[in-house]
Amino acid sequence: MASNGNGSDFVLGFILGTVAGAVVGLLLAPEPGEETRRKLREKSEELKIRGDELGAKAKEQSDILSAKAMERMGEFSVEAKHRADELVTKGKAAMGKQSDALREAYEEGKGAVAEAAEEMQEKFQTAKRGRKAK
């Protein structure tokens, strides 16, 4: 049986063992039937009271644990949202930097293409003039 750390399993087992031992003792004791039945009734009433008490304690512990779990779940949810927001912000910043770098590279490439086109145009014009001169 799994233990929840508060000893309620041990207490429940101890009480049930005590009651079972008492019942067996009463059944085997040399007493008249009426006396044995009276003692069994008393023990069963005691067991019911103990069971009710343990049930109430178990419910109380369950409520406490449930409240703690809900609180932690809320804390986890807030923390997860905070971290997600941080990651989105970092991602946007990284994307902005990459976008800027790409734009800069595009502009540099555009300038290089324009220069190369201008050089080719000059060479073409020079070559064209050279042919006319011949």
URHU-V819637 format. One record per pair of residues at least 24 apart in sequence whose ideal C-beta (glycine too) atoms are under 10 Angstrom apart, sorted by the first residue. I is the first residue (numbers start at 1). J is the second residue. D is the distance in whole Angstrom. If there is no record, write none. Layout:
BEGIN
I&J&D  I&J&D
END
This chain:
BEGIN
4&58&9  4&61&8  4&62&10  4&65&8  6&57&9  6&58&10  6&61&7  6&65&10  8&54&7  8&57&7  8&58&7  8&61&7  11&50&9  11&54&7  11&57&9  12&50&9  12&51&9  12&54&6  12&57&10  12&58&9  15&46&9  15&47&8  15&50&5  15&51&8  15&53&10  15&54&7  16&47&8  16&50&9  16&51&9  16&54&10  18&43&10  18&46&10  18&47&9  18&50&9  19&43&6  19&44&9  19&46&8  19&47&5  19&50&8  19&51&10  20&47&10  22&46&9  22&47&9  23&47&9
END
